Amino acid sequence: MPERNTDAPAEREIVTGDEQFSEKMPRRYQRRRPRQVVPDYVDWKDVEFLRQFIPERGKIMPRRISGISAKDQRRVATAIKRARSMALLPFVWD
Amino acid sequence: MADRTYEVMYIIDPDTPEDRVTKLNEAVGSLIEKEGGKIVRMDDGGRRQLAYPIQKKTEGHYVLYEFDGSGREIAELERRMRVNDMIIRYITVRVDEDRKKADKMKAKRDNRTARRARFRQTEDASPEAAA
């Protein structure tokens, strides 16, 4: 019960605070980054290039954030996986 | 049918002495040649920090070979590398297809820019012709 009480006013606050954007409120992630330049040949040994698609945690950046084309994303992803298996890139950053 | 290009990279245990490393690299090179491959490039990357520990080692000696061949060399090469204790990791990647694709894409783009440039030229030239 106390939980519902705390939730309700917060919701109302959002609606009254900004009526136009209240419906769109749960926007979880940022807009796409400006288009990245992906070379025609993605070299899996080019660690410096691949690093820009790996945020701190070490995961491969999803396409909605990296903003590159599906084809390029696929090539970058395989390159990252190859580099990982050769210990050029980490599987996880702690 | 030697129309394929492969990259072979392997990591050597950092504790192996230098002379054995060079001997190993020579052995790999001669094996590739013996199996019918043609070495294009050999790159000794030297010691490098590993991104994560492998067999409790934090460093490794990276070596890269690039060769043209039929693809039948790989089986024997990988079998030898698997058995060898000095090699802690290896990978073989076929690169010719992707490179060919990249060349095609580049040619396409160059073509397009050339055509566009030509179009612009005629556009610039036409008013002069009218005048």
Backbone of each chain as ProteinMPNN parsed JSONL, in Angstrom:
{"seq_chain_A": "MPERNTDAPAEREIVTGDEQFSEKMPRRYQRRRPRQVVPDYVDWKDVEFLRQFIPERGKIMPRRISGISAKDQRRVATAIKRARSMALLPFVWD", "coords_chain_A": {"N_chain_A": [[0.808, -1.237, 0.0], [1.82, 1.35, 0.864], [3.606, 1.709, -1.152], [2.161, 2.148, -3.483], [1.089, 4.56, -2.876], [3.28, 6.27, -2.936], [3.976, 6.137, -5.572], [1.824, 7.163, -7.082], [1.575, 10.106, -6.764], [3.915, 10.948, -7.99], [3.586, 10.242, -10.645], [1.495, 11.873, -11.367], [2.694, 14.265, -11.136], [4.483, 14.354, -13.264], [2.761, 14.464, -15.417], [1.466, 16.911, -14.994], [3.607, 18.552, -15.037], [4.746, 18.685, -17.633], [2.821, 18.733, -20.171], [2.819, 18.124, -22.882], [4.965, 16.385, -23.356], [4.524, 14.318, -21.665], [3.373, 11.907, -22.423], [5.288, 10.732, -23.943], [7.2, 10.15, -22.172], [8.764, 7.748, -21.148], [11.537, 7.524, -22.392], [14.111, 5.67, -23.117], [16.716, 5.359, -24.169], [19.488, 7.135, -25.725], [19.449, 9.335, -28.587], [20.336, 8.285, -31.93], [23.796, 8.069, -32.649], [25.749, 10.38, -34.578], [26.351, 9.362, -37.932], [28.687, 6.772, -38.243], [31.859, 6.329, -39.729], [32.501, 3.593, -41.576], [34.994, 1.538, -42.742], [35.475, -0.014, -46.025], [36.648, -2.499, -45.87], [36.567, -4.239, -43.003], [38.867, -4.618, -40.663], [39.762, -7.148, -38.504], [41.902, -6.968, -36.852], [42.325, -4.405, -36.263], [42.328, -2.805, -33.617], [41.979, -0.281, -32.508], [40.048, 0.935, -34.096], [37.84, -0.774, -33.706], [37.326, -0.415, -31.068], [35.712, 1.821, -30.741], [33.184, 0.892, -30.871], [32.647, -0.326, -28.555], [31.396, 0.105, -25.529], [32.078, 0.972, -22.021], [31.549, -1.395, -20.585], [32.228, -3.47, -22.199], [30.616, -4.738, -23.936], [29.175, -5.287, -27.223], [28.226, -2.494, -29.016], [24.814, -1.721, -29.514], [22.911, -1.512, -32.568], [21.066, 0.536, -32.685], [22.201, 2.513, -31.237], [24.846, 2.773, -32.153], [24.361, 3.514, -34.754], [25.079, 2.721, -37.306], [24.868, 1.075, -40.553], [22.954, -1.957, -41.133], [24.391, -3.92, -42.438], [27.043, -3.052, -42.066], [27.122, -3.174, -39.304], [26.989, -5.888, -38.844], [29.391, -6.732, -39.945], [31.191, -5.385, -38.331], [30.572, -6.56, -35.893], [31.327, -9.29, -36.223], [34.033, -8.91, -36.577], [34.768, -7.88, -34.093], [34.246, -10.097, -32.509], [36.126, -11.913, -33.447], [38.467, -10.598, -32.755], [38.194, -10.666, -30.023], [38.472, -13.387, -29.449], [41.127, -13.707, -29.871], [42.26, -12.431, -27.793], [42.647, -9.729, -28.166], [40.738, -7.95, -27.651], [38.659, -7.452, -24.784], [36.304, -9.793, -23.296], [34.642, -9.051, -21.266], [34.661, -6.016, -19.47], [35.55, -5.235, -16.198]], "CA_chain_A": [[0.0, 0.0, 0.0], [2.612, 2.592, 0.855], [4.274, 1.836, -2.442], [1.252, 2.758, -4.461], [0.927, 5.96, -2.491], [4.422, 7.06, -3.391], [3.985, 6.147, -7.041], [0.769, 7.973, -7.68], [1.844, 11.544, -6.907], [5.015, 11.156, -8.94], [3.013, 10.151, -11.977], [0.695, 13.074, -11.609], [3.629, 15.386, -11.259], [5.018, 14.352, -14.633], [1.698, 14.895, -16.33], [1.22, 18.339, -14.84], [4.845, 19.282, -15.291], [4.919, 18.963, -19.058], [1.718, 17.979, -20.759], [3.134, 17.673, -24.231], [5.916, 15.279, -23.406], [4.226, 13.316, -20.651], [3.078, 10.61, -23.035], [6.522, 10.151, -24.492], [8.199, 10.179, -21.105], [9.779, 6.702, -20.987], [12.506, 7.42, -23.474], [15.165, 5.022, -22.346], [18.083, 5.529, -24.674], [19.803, 8.37, -26.444], [19.264, 9.301, -30.036], [21.469, 7.705, -32.634], [24.964, 8.926, -32.818], [25.955, 10.701, -35.987], [26.826, 8.211, -38.694], [30.103, 6.429, -38.133], [32.443, 5.935, -41.005], [33.011, 2.226, -41.517], [35.73, 1.283, -43.986], [34.949, -1.105, -46.849], [37.141, -3.741, -45.294], [36.702, -4.132, -41.554], [39.959, -5.48, -40.234], [39.546, -7.585, -37.117], [43.095, -6.686, -36.06], [42.36, -2.961, -36.019], [41.697, -2.679, -32.311], [41.603, 1.114, -32.264], [38.774, 1.19, -34.775], [36.765, -1.566, -33.103], [37.07, 0.081, -29.719], [34.645, 2.825, -30.686], [31.891, 0.224, -30.791], [32.597, -1.05, -27.299], [31.321, 0.947, -24.342], [32.941, 0.551, -20.9], [31.273, -2.743, -20.091], [32.845, -4.443, -23.085], [29.628, -5.318, -24.856], [29.094, -4.668, -28.542], [27.205, -1.444, -29.034], [23.7, -2.066, -30.401], [22.816, -0.713, -33.778], [20.265, 1.743, -32.469], [23.073, 3.545, -30.66], [26.001, 3.01, -33.03], [23.84, 4.265, -35.893], [25.619, 2.297, -38.595], [23.931, 0.25, -41.308], [22.881, -3.343, -40.66], [25.502, -4.634, -43.057], [28.263, -2.658, -41.375], [27.048, -3.658, -37.929], [27.294, -7.314, -38.897], [30.822, -6.889, -40.181], [31.895, -4.936, -37.129], [30.344, -7.538, -34.822], [32.18, -10.468, -36.413], [35.418, -8.485, -36.352], [34.968, -7.78, -32.646], [34.276, -11.448, -31.957], [37.426, -12.496, -33.785], [39.481, -9.938, -31.937], [38.028, -11.154, -28.659], [38.991, -14.736, -29.28], [42.581, -13.634, -29.858], [42.644, -11.615, -26.632], [42.951, -8.347, -28.524], [39.689, -7.192, -26.963], [38.128, -8.249, -23.674], [34.91, -10.211, -23.353], [33.979, -8.139, -20.312], [35.45, -5.121, -18.622], [34.934, -5.225, -14.863]], "C_chain_A": [[0.836, 1.279, 0.0], [3.31, 2.802, -0.483], [3.407, 2.553, -3.456], [1.088, 4.254, -4.174], [2.08, 6.823, -3.008], [4.447, 7.175, -4.917], [3.017, 7.169, -7.621], [1.106, 9.452, -7.815], [2.941, 11.831, -7.934], [4.49, 11.151, -10.371], [2.266, 11.433, -12.328], [1.61, 14.279, -11.85], [4.156, 15.505, -12.693], [3.991, 14.916, -15.6], [1.476, 16.4, -16.234], [2.443, 19.153, -15.227], [4.994, 19.642, -16.76], [3.917, 18.137, -19.839], [2.082, 17.39, -22.121], [3.998, 16.425, -24.25], [5.582, 14.145, -22.446], [3.968, 11.947, -21.264], [4.347, 9.921, -23.537], [7.586, 9.926, -23.419], [9.193, 9.016, -21.094], [10.673, 6.561, -22.203], [13.795, 6.914, -22.851], [16.562, 5.353, -22.861], [18.25, 6.815, -25.49], [19.448, 8.234, -27.92], [20.494, 8.674, -30.669], [22.643, 8.669, -32.686], [25.039, 9.315, -34.283], [26.631, 9.529, -36.677], [28.329, 7.997, -38.554], [30.612, 6.068, -39.523], [33.053, 4.546, -40.833], [33.737, 1.96, -42.822], [35.152, 0.098, -44.744], [35.404, -2.463, -46.318], [37.345, -3.545, -43.806], [37.752, -5.136, -41.106], [39.755, -5.856, -38.771], [40.769, -7.344, -36.243], [43.194, -5.209, -35.677], [41.617, -2.647, -34.72], [41.187, -1.262, -32.064], [40.259, 1.452, -32.898], [37.622, 0.485, -34.063], [36.376, -1.042, -31.727], [35.935, 1.105, -29.657], [33.251, 2.209, -30.656], [31.742, -0.576, -29.497], [32.547, -0.063, -26.138], [32.055, 0.301, -23.163], [32.77, -0.91, -20.516], [31.916, -3.817, -20.968], [31.882, -5.091, -24.05], [29.679, -4.611, -26.208], [27.931, -3.687, -28.541], [26.053, -1.833, -29.971], [23.571, -1.078, -31.544], [22.056, 0.589, -33.558], [21.102, 2.859, -31.865], [24.261, 3.83, -31.582], [25.577, 3.757, -34.291], [24.409, 3.873, -37.232], [24.636, 1.349, -39.276], [24.003, -1.2, -40.831], [24.06, -4.159, -41.179], [26.816, -4.336, -42.319], [28.285, -3.205, -39.951], [27.453, -5.133, -37.868], [28.8, -7.515, -39.05], [31.633, -6.48, -38.952], [31.766, -5.986, -36.024], [31.235, -8.765, -34.994], [33.636, -10.103, -36.156], [35.707, -8.413, -34.859], [35.082, -9.173, -32.04], [35.602, -12.141, -32.265], [38.524, -11.91, -32.913], [39.397, -10.419, -30.491], [38.675, -12.508, -28.479], [40.514, -14.747, -29.283], [43.098, -12.706, -28.762], [43.124, -10.216, -27.015], [41.949, -7.413, -27.859], [39.143, -8.069, -25.838], [36.689, -8.712, -23.944], [34.085, -9.331, -22.41], [35.019, -7.245, -19.654], [34.797, -5.164, -17.256], [34.939, -3.826, -14.278]], "O_chain_A": [[0.576, 2.189, -0.787], [3.571, 3.934, -0.891], [3.859, 3.44, -4.181], [0.967, 5.08, -5.079], [1.879, 7.952, -3.457], [4.885, 8.183, -5.472], [3.355, 7.932, -8.527], [0.936, 10.009, -8.9], [2.892, 12.83, -8.651], [4.906, 11.96, -11.2], [2.395, 11.985, -13.421], [1.322, 15.167, -12.652], [4.259, 16.598, -13.25], [4.301, 15.726, -16.473], [1.32, 17.083, -17.247], [2.333, 20.29, -15.685], [5.331, 20.778, -17.093], [4.157, 16.965, -20.127], [1.68, 16.274, -22.451], [3.787, 15.521, -25.059], [6.276, 13.129, -22.416], [4.319, 10.929, -20.666], [4.451, 8.695, -23.547], [8.721, 9.558, -23.72], [10.395, 9.275, -21.035], [10.573, 5.589, -22.951], [14.484, 7.648, -22.143], [17.479, 5.596, -22.076], [17.282, 7.469, -25.877], [19.182, 7.138, -28.415], [21.545, 8.547, -30.041], [22.491, 9.889, -32.755], [24.452, 8.648, -35.135], [27.398, 8.793, -36.058], [29.127, 8.918, -38.726], [29.87, 5.566, -40.368], [33.986, 4.349, -40.055], [33.164, 2.135, -43.897], [34.419, -0.708, -44.171], [34.65, -3.436, -46.319], [38.205, -2.767, -43.392], [37.543, -6.348, -41.167], [39.596, -4.99, -37.911], [40.694, -7.494, -35.023], [44.039, -4.819, -34.871], [40.444, -2.276, -34.727], [40.116, -1.061, -31.491], [39.44, 2.161, -32.312], [36.563, 1.072, -33.843], [35.24, -1.208, -31.283], [35.273, 1.236, -28.627], [32.259, 2.906, -30.443], [30.833, -1.394, -29.359], [33.565, 0.543, -25.803], [32.594, -0.798, -23.296], [33.739, -1.583, -20.162], [32.121, -4.946, -20.522], [32.281, -5.901, -24.888], [30.164, -3.485, -26.318], [26.817, -4.006, -28.126], [26.299, -2.234, -31.108], [24.066, 0.047, -31.478], [22.365, 1.613, -34.167], [20.742, 4.031, -31.975], [24.64, 4.986, -31.771], [26.35, 4.545, -34.836], [24.249, 4.607, -38.208], [23.687, 0.876, -38.651], [24.981, -1.616, -40.21], [24.642, -4.973, -40.462], [27.586, -5.24, -41.996], [29.324, -3.641, -39.454], [28.164, -5.561, -36.959], [29.403, -8.352, -38.378], [32.614, -7.127, -38.585], [32.728, -6.266, -35.308], [31.834, -9.234, -34.027], [34.386, -10.893, -35.583], [36.772, -8.838, -34.41], [35.912, -9.407, -31.162], [36.133, -12.873, -31.43], [39.389, -12.623, -32.405], [40.419, -10.561, -29.819], [39.347, -12.756, -27.479], [41.131, -15.678, -28.764], [44.243, -12.255, -28.807], [43.903, -9.595, -26.291], [42.251, -6.262, -27.547], [39.166, -9.296, -25.939], [35.961, -8.095, -24.722], [32.968, -8.927, -22.736], [36.121, -7.686, -19.327], [33.569, -5.131, -17.176], [34.463, -3.622, -13.162]]}, "seq_chain_B": "MADRTYEVMYIIDPDTPEDRVTKLNEAVGSLIEKEGGKIVRMDDGGRRQLAYPIQKKTEGHYVLYEFDGSGREIAELERRMRVNDMIIRYITVRVDEDRKKADKMKAKRDNRTARRARFRQTEDASPEAAA", "coords_chain_B": {"N_chain_B": [[44.627, -24.439, -57.738], [44.943, -22.126, -56.359], [43.602, -19.806, -55.072], [42.814, -18.488, -52.878], [43.03, -16.393, -49.982], [44.52, -16.366, -46.851], [44.633, -15.493, -43.404], [46.693, -16.192, -40.777], [46.9, -16.166, -37.389], [48.757, -16.407, -34.441], [49.287, -16.896, -30.94], [52.098, -16.934, -28.978], [53.411, -18.526, -26.141], [54.646, -16.406, -23.632], [56.854, -17.139, -22.154], [58.606, -18.652, -23.605], [61.903, -19.051, -24.9], [63.726, -16.705, -27.005], [65.082, -17.803, -29.272], [63.758, -20.157, -29.757], [61.298, -19.204, -30.451], [61.784, -17.916, -32.896], [62.543, -20.14, -34.327], [60.224, -21.61, -34.295], [58.522, -19.92, -35.767], [59.771, -20.02, -38.242], [59.377, -22.708, -38.769], [56.606, -22.823, -39.041], [56.276, -21.194, -41.297], [57.684, -22.688, -43.243], [56.155, -24.954, -43.264], [53.742, -24.055, -44.316], [54.585, -23.39, -46.905], [55.383, -25.89, -47.769], [53.007, -27.269, -47.839], [51.854, -26.178, -49.984], [51.155, -23.527, -50.018], [51.538, -19.944, -50.558], [53.509, -17.588, -49.179], [52.529, -14.381, -48.321], [52.879, -12.363, -46.526], [54.584, -11.816, -43.511], [54.315, -11.166, -40.208], [55.722, -10.174, -37.326], [54.398, -9.48, -34.429], [55.378, -9.125, -31.922], [55.733, -8.87, -28.303], [52.763, -8.446, -26.403], [50.208, -7.07, -24.444], [47.721, -9.185, -23.138], [44.182, -9.134, -23.518], [42.717, -10.441, -21.687], [43.508, -12.858, -19.164], [45.146, -15.821, -20.338], [45.635, -19.132, -19.75], [46.778, -18.398, -17.333], [48.548, -16.464, -18.125], [49.528, -13.152, -18.802], [50.578, -11.866, -20.882], [51.551, -12.028, -24.342], [53.07, -13.385, -27.297], [52.626, -12.168, -30.379], [52.067, -13.387, -33.634], [51.704, -13.037, -37.112], [50.677, -14.521, -40.095], [50.261, -14.272, -43.571], [48.88, -15.807, -46.321], [48.616, -17.135, -49.681], [46.589, -19.699, -50.963], [45.11, -22.986, -51.388], [43.443, -23.776, -49.412], [43.616, -26.212, -48.365], [45.781, -26.436, -46.845], [45.25, -25.628, -44.341], [44.179, -27.533, -42.55], [46.276, -29.282, -41.734], [48.03, -27.411, -40.714], [46.579, -26.252, -38.587], [46.232, -28.481, -37.009], [48.822, -29.028, -36.19], [49.333, -26.702, -34.734], [47.533, -26.909, -32.693], [48.521, -29.039, -31.282], [50.954, -28.129, -30.445], [52.676, -26.946, -27.609], [53.684, -24.44, -27.124], [52.17, -22.638, -28.461], [49.481, -20.738, -27.582], [47.1, -19.764, -28.457], [45.281, -19.667, -31.526], [44.222, -18.517, -34.765], [42.501, -18.744, -37.842], [41.685, -16.971, -40.668], [39.744, -16.423, -43.489], [40.347, -14.113, -45.96], [40.147, -13.161, -48.553], [37.645, -13.011, -49.862], [36.161, -11.017, -48.488], [37.794, -8.859, -48.94], [37.667, -8.626, -51.679], [35.023, -7.931, -51.961], [35.088, -5.472, -50.691], [36.713, -4.047, -52.434], [35.068, -3.993, -54.647], [32.991, -2.453, -53.701], [34.27, -0.055, -53.321], [35.036, 0.577, -55.926], [32.571, 0.946, -57.054], [31.712, 3.2, -55.68], [33.603, 5.082, -56.47], [33.066, 5.178, -59.15], [30.548, 6.324, -59.122], [31.028, 8.875, -58.05], [32.629, 9.872, -60.04], [30.869, 9.956, -62.184], [29.078, 11.8, -61.243], [30.665, 14.052, -61.119], [31.165, 14.462, -63.794], [28.638, 15.092, -64.687], [28.198, 17.506, -63.397], [30.074, 19.055, -64.638], [29.098, 19.305, -67.272], [26.862, 20.729, -66.695], [27.905, 23.133, -65.836], [29.094, 23.917, -68.15], [27.076, 24.351, -70.014], [25.623, 26.918, -69.709], [27.575, 28.682, -70.619], [27.801, 27.945, -73.231], [25.333, 28.774, -74.138], [25.564, 31.5, -73.824]], "CA_chain_B": [[43.478, -23.654, -57.231], [45.436, -21.321, -55.209], [42.986, -18.5, -55.276], [42.289, -17.963, -51.623], [44.009, -15.761, -49.106], [44.221, -16.606, -45.449], [45.451, -14.903, -42.356], [46.836, -17.067, -39.625], [47.527, -15.479, -36.28], [48.853, -17.242, -33.249], [49.923, -16.299, -29.766], [53.087, -17.832, -28.385], [53.68, -18.4, -24.712], [55.716, -15.409, -23.444], [58.009, -17.703, -21.436], [59.52, -19.38, -24.478], [63.075, -18.252, -25.28], [63.675, -16.059, -28.324], [65.536, -18.644, -30.385], [62.714, -21.135, -30.062], [60.226, -18.466, -31.125], [62.148, -17.755, -34.305], [62.534, -21.464, -34.937], [58.81, -21.961, -34.476], [57.994, -19.137, -36.883], [60.317, -20.601, -39.472], [58.721, -24.002, -38.985], [55.256, -22.54, -39.555], [56.437, -20.711, -42.664], [58.083, -23.773, -44.156], [55.023, -25.877, -43.367], [52.796, -23.457, -45.265], [55.161, -23.538, -48.249], [55.41, -27.315, -48.107], [51.637, -27.702, -48.118], [51.417, -25.599, -51.257], [50.76, -22.127, -49.877], [52.543, -18.957, -50.918], [53.453, -16.586, -48.118], [52.448, -13.008, -48.793], [53.311, -11.431, -45.502], [54.823, -12.385, -42.193], [54.408, -10.008, -39.327], [55.957, -10.525, -35.931], [53.849, -8.37, -33.637], [56.096, -8.995, -30.669], [54.959, -9.056, -27.076], [51.611, -7.586, -26.297], [49.352, -7.38, -23.298], [46.474, -9.868, -23.486], [43.011, -8.431, -22.987], [42.302, -11.22, -20.516], [44.522, -13.903, -18.989], [44.992, -17.144, -20.933], [46.542, -20.052, -19.045], [47.413, -17.594, -16.284], [49.54, -15.547, -18.695], [48.912, -11.861, -19.106], [51.227, -11.349, -22.075], [51.686, -13.022, -25.399], [53.871, -13.007, -28.46], [51.715, -12.298, -31.514], [52.662, -13.551, -34.961], [50.686, -13.094, -38.158], [51.09, -14.96, -41.426], [49.235, -14.143, -44.592], [49.337, -16.618, -47.453], [47.69, -17.586, -50.728], [46.582, -21.154, -51.032], [43.855, -23.614, -51.794], [42.631, -24.007, -48.231], [43.879, -27.557, -47.839], [46.919, -26.33, -45.924], [44.768, -25.235, -43.019], [43.934, -28.674, -41.661], [47.534, -29.726, -41.148], [48.577, -26.292, -39.936], [45.841, -26.11, -37.328], [46.483, -29.658, -36.191], [50.147, -28.824, -35.569], [49.269, -25.621, -33.748], [46.765, -27.41, -31.554], [49.369, -29.964, -30.528], [52.12, -27.413, -29.928], [52.46, -26.364, -26.287], [54.113, -23.037, -27.094], [51.103, -21.804, -29.024], [48.359, -20.767, -26.651], [45.867, -19.433, -29.182], [45.501, -19.427, -32.953], [43.002, -18.26, -35.525], [42.676, -18.675, -39.289], [40.577, -16.221, -41.258], [39.803, -16.252, -44.934], [40.175, -12.679, -46.138], [40.06, -12.692, -49.952], [36.266, -12.677, -50.238], [35.784, -9.717, -47.936], [38.59, -7.817, -49.611], [37.113, -8.456, -53.019], [33.783, -7.178, -51.781], [35.459, -4.097, -50.36], [37.198, -3.428, -53.674], [33.914, -3.762, -55.508], [32.244, -1.335, -53.15], [35.067, 1.149, -53.559], [34.945, 0.853, -57.361], [31.222, 1.458, -57.274], [31.646, 4.563, -55.158], [34.432, 5.922, -57.339], [32.302, 5.331, -60.382], [29.439, 7.25, -58.896], [31.556, 10.232, -57.898], [33.125, 10.281, -61.356], [29.708, 10.296, -63.001], [28.513, 13.038, -60.717], [31.573, 15.134, -61.514], [30.956, 14.698, -65.219], [27.345, 15.758, -64.798], [28.363, 18.885, -62.963], [30.859, 19.738, -65.68], [28.205, 19.665, -68.384], [25.957, 21.751, -66.183], [28.656, 24.384, -65.838], [29.451, 24.284, -69.515], [25.921, 24.721, -70.842], [25.328, 28.358, -69.798], [28.582, 29.336, -71.457], [27.446, 27.654, -74.619], [24.174, 29.608, -74.473], [26.008, 32.886, -73.91]], "C_chain_B": [[43.902, -22.789, -56.052], [44.886, -19.909, -55.289], [42.429, -17.906, -53.984], [43.407, -17.345, -50.801], [43.574, -15.967, -47.653], [45.158, -15.819, -44.549], [45.499, -15.9, -41.211], [47.529, -16.268, -38.538], [47.624, -16.442, -35.11], [49.595, -16.514, -32.145], [50.847, -17.34, -29.16], [53.24, -17.503, -26.907], [54.838, -17.413, -24.487], [56.966, -15.966, -22.756], [58.977, -18.465, -22.331], [60.691, -18.489, -24.877], [63.017, -17.805, -26.745], [64.033, -16.995, -29.473], [64.486, -19.683, -30.75], [61.545, -20.474, -30.781], [60.537, -18.33, -32.608], [62.121, -19.094, -35.033], [61.101, -21.899, -35.244], [58.214, -21.22, -35.67], [58.484, -19.668, -38.218], [59.616, -21.907, -39.807], [57.32, -23.801, -39.576], [55.33, -22.104, -41.011], [56.759, -21.833, -43.629], [56.951, -24.781, -44.324], [54.001, -25.362, -44.385], [53.295, -23.659, -46.698], [55.1, -24.99, -48.706], [54.019, -27.797, -48.505], [51.075, -27.046, -49.372], [50.951, -24.164, -51.165], [51.885, -21.202, -50.274], [52.443, -17.811, -49.926], [53.491, -15.178, -48.713], [53.108, -12.075, -47.79], [53.547, -12.208, -44.215], [55.09, -11.218, -41.265], [54.575, -10.482, -37.891], [55.535, -9.34, -35.069], [54.564, -8.159, -32.325], [55.184, -9.206, -29.463], [53.865, -8.015, -26.963], [50.801, -8.037, -25.106], [48.092, -8.088, -23.787], [45.3, -9.132, -22.834], [42.43, -9.155, -21.772], [43.318, -12.351, -20.365], [44.16, -15.204, -19.691], [46.039, -18.036, -20.296], [47.399, -19.298, -18.032], [48.525, -16.693, -16.812], [48.816, -14.245, -19.044], [49.529, -11.224, -20.347], [51.291, -12.434, -23.135], [52.492, -12.472, -26.549], [53.008, -13.249, -29.692], [52.477, -12.43, -32.826], [51.542, -13.711, -35.981], [51.31, -13.543, -39.469], [49.943, -14.721, -42.375], [49.722, -14.931, -45.789], [48.22, -16.925, -48.434], [47.75, -19.1, -50.777], [45.223, -21.682, -51.42], [42.917, -23.806, -50.613], [42.877, -25.379, -47.631], [45.057, -27.556, -46.874], [46.444, -26.188, -44.478], [44.686, -26.416, -42.054], [45.218, -29.098, -40.949], [48.114, -28.649, -40.237], [47.893, -26.176, -38.573], [46.081, -27.299, -36.412], [47.821, -29.5, -35.458], [50.083, -27.768, -34.465], [48.532, -26.068, -32.492], [47.654, -28.268, -30.655], [50.507, -29.221, -29.828], [51.812, -26.719, -28.596], [52.809, -24.883, -26.234], [53.016, -22.102, -27.596], [49.877, -21.901, -28.124], [47.043, -20.388, -27.316], [46.201, -19.28, -30.658], [44.166, -19.169, -33.626], [43.376, -18.224, -37.011], [41.452, -17.988, -39.871], [40.782, -16.127, -42.758], [39.475, -14.8, -45.234], [39.901, -12.262, -47.575], [38.648, -12.274, -50.338], [35.864, -11.29, -49.751], [36.542, -8.59, -48.612], [38.056, -7.544, -50.998], [35.848, -7.612, -52.948], [34.084, -5.702, -51.514], [35.936, -3.352, -51.601], [36.037, -3.068, -54.585], [33.146, -2.535, -55.029], [32.953, -0.015, -53.435], [34.965, 1.561, -55.025], [33.596, 1.486, -57.689], [31.145, 2.927, -56.859], [32.443, 5.517, -56.043], [33.713, 6.223, -58.636], [31.238, 6.407, -60.236], [29.944, 8.694, -58.791], [32.054, 10.764, -59.237], [31.961, 10.745, -62.238], [29.115, 11.632, -62.557], [29.357, 14.228, -61.158], [31.359, 15.491, -62.988], [29.667, 15.491, -65.439], [27.476, 17.24, -64.447], [29.119, 19.709, -64.011], [29.956, 20.205, -66.813], [27.258, 20.768, -67.958], [26.637, 23.123, -66.214], [28.896, 24.883, -67.264], [28.265, 24.843, -70.306], [25.594, 26.222, -70.856], [26.331, 29.112, -70.662], [28.25, 29.164, -72.929], [26.277, 28.538, -75.06], [24.6, 31.053, -74.657], [26.856, 33.067, -75.158]], "O_chain_B": [[43.31, -22.753, -54.974], [45.615, -18.95, -55.541], [41.667, -16.94, -54.008], [44.572, -17.727, -50.913], [42.414, -15.764, -47.294], [46.303, -15.527, -44.895], [44.468, -16.384, -40.743], [48.626, -15.75, -38.747], [46.692, -17.194, -34.825], [50.419, -15.634, -32.394], [50.443, -18.465, -28.867], [53.199, -16.342, -26.499], [55.901, -17.569, -25.09], [58.02, -15.33, -22.776], [60.046, -18.879, -21.881], [60.501, -17.307, -25.162], [62.367, -18.423, -27.589], [63.38, -16.99, -30.517], [64.343, -20.046, -31.917], [60.883, -21.095, -31.613], [59.691, -18.588, -33.465], [61.729, -19.177, -36.197], [60.811, -22.469, -36.295], [57.496, -21.805, -36.481], [57.732, -19.757, -39.189], [59.301, -22.182, -40.965], [56.908, -24.516, -40.49], [54.563, -22.569, -41.854], [56.173, -21.92, -44.708], [56.801, -25.388, -45.384], [53.472, -26.119, -45.199], [52.534, -24.046, -47.585], [54.808, -25.283, -49.865], [53.874, -28.631, -49.399], [49.947, -27.329, -49.774], [50.405, -23.63, -52.13], [53.047, -21.607, -50.325], [51.413, -17.141, -49.842], [54.373, -14.843, -49.503], [53.801, -11.127, -48.159], [52.806, -13.132, -43.879], [55.973, -10.395, -41.507], [53.684, -11.109, -37.319], [56.233, -8.329, -34.995], [54.383, -7.129, -31.676], [54.042, -9.652, -29.582], [54.022, -6.864, -27.371], [50.719, -9.226, -24.799], [47.463, -7.641, -24.746], [45.423, -8.583, -21.739], [41.743, -8.557, -20.944], [43.929, -12.759, -21.352], [43.01, -15.641, -19.647], [47.224, -17.704, -20.312], [48.599, -19.545, -17.905], [49.352, -16.21, -16.039], [47.675, -14.238, -19.506], [49.072, -10.18, -20.813], [51.104, -13.616, -22.846], [52.585, -11.261, -26.75], [52.691, -14.393, -30.017], [53.415, -11.679, -33.091], [50.564, -14.422, -35.748], [52.337, -13.016, -39.898], [48.782, -14.94, -42.028], [50.856, -14.748, -46.232], [47.043, -16.969, -48.075], [48.816, -19.703, -50.65], [44.307, -20.925, -51.739], [41.713, -23.982, -50.803], [42.413, -25.68, -46.531], [45.304, -28.538, -46.174], [47.133, -26.571, -43.532], [45.075, -26.311, -40.891], [45.246, -29.251, -39.728], [48.617, -28.93, -39.148], [48.551, -26.022, -37.544], [46.129, -27.152, -35.191], [47.933, -29.797, -34.269], [50.694, -27.917, -33.407], [48.864, -25.66, -31.379], [47.55, -28.223, -29.429], [50.965, -29.626, -28.76], [50.82, -26.0, -28.472], [52.287, -24.151, -25.393], [52.944, -20.936, -27.208], [49.311, -22.976, -27.925], [45.975, -20.674, -26.773], [47.286, -18.812, -31.004], [43.113, -19.556, -33.117], [44.441, -17.73, -37.38], [40.318, -18.381, -39.596], [41.868, -15.791, -43.231], [38.433, -14.302, -44.807], [39.469, -11.135, -47.814], [38.466, -11.294, -51.06], [35.301, -10.492, -50.501], [36.004, -7.504, -48.829], [37.994, -6.399, -51.446], [35.63, -6.71, -53.757], [33.42, -4.81, -52.042], [35.61, -2.182, -51.8], [36.01, -2.005, -55.206], [32.712, -1.698, -55.822], [32.325, 0.997, -53.747], [34.824, 2.744, -55.336], [33.496, 2.422, -58.483], [30.599, 3.771, -57.569], [31.999, 6.63, -56.325], [33.737, 7.341, -59.15], [31.059, 7.267, -61.099], [29.362, 9.612, -59.369], [31.921, 11.951, -59.534], [32.042, 11.759, -62.93], [28.712, 12.465, -63.37], [28.828, 15.278, -61.525], [31.372, 16.661, -63.37], [29.608, 16.417, -66.247], [26.925, 18.106, -65.127], [28.838, 20.887, -64.23], [30.037, 21.35, -67.257], [26.896, 21.635, -68.754], [26.026, 24.13, -66.57], [28.899, 26.082, -67.54], [28.438, 25.707, -71.165], [25.311, 26.76, -71.927], [25.974, 30.067, -71.352], [28.39, 30.076, -73.744], [26.229, 28.995, -76.203], [24.082, 31.756, -75.524], [27.335, 34.169, -75.424]]}, "name": "protein", "num_of_chains": 2, "seq": "MPERNTDAPAEREIVTGDEQFSEKMPRRYQRRRPRQVVPDYVDWKDVEFLRQFIPERGKIMPRRISGISAKDQRRVATAIKRARSMALLPFVWDMADRTYEVMYIIDPDTPEDRVTKLNEAVGSLIEKEGGKIVRMDDGGRRQLAYPIQKKTEGHYVLYEFDGSGREIAELERRMRVNDMIIRYITVRVDEDRKKADKMKAKRDNRTARRARFRQTEDASPEAAA"}
